[in-house]
């Protein structure tokens, strides 16, 4: 009897995708480079869920990333913690952020729904502050 099930879809490289998102979108200070990265890494109409807002579209996500970098100063950056994990279209990567070489200001996890190798929806989950 022939196998009628379709072969499983190939999983994207969640670690590469989510690390690249941190580096080329959320750590990128050049607006043109950040836009190019969003065009490459995100679907046409992505949604980002932040604790206090829902951000729709590549341009709006780019603006949020740029505002964060401007707000927290020239050495502020996001750094991945460990390796991203994922399967069946859902991936997550833990991260920390703060001034380069300085104290960690915030930690959290990005959780992404991935469609055809690109981020469709991104949830930014912040860890409770230790203080």
Buried (B, 14 or more C-beta within 10 A) or exposed (E): EEEEEEEEEEEBBBBEBBBBBBBBBBBBEEEEEBBBBBEEBBBEEBBBEEEEEEBEBBEBBBBBBBEBBEEBEEEBBBBBEEEBEBEEBBBBBBBBBBBEEEEEEEBBBBBBBBBEEBBBBBBBBEEEEEE
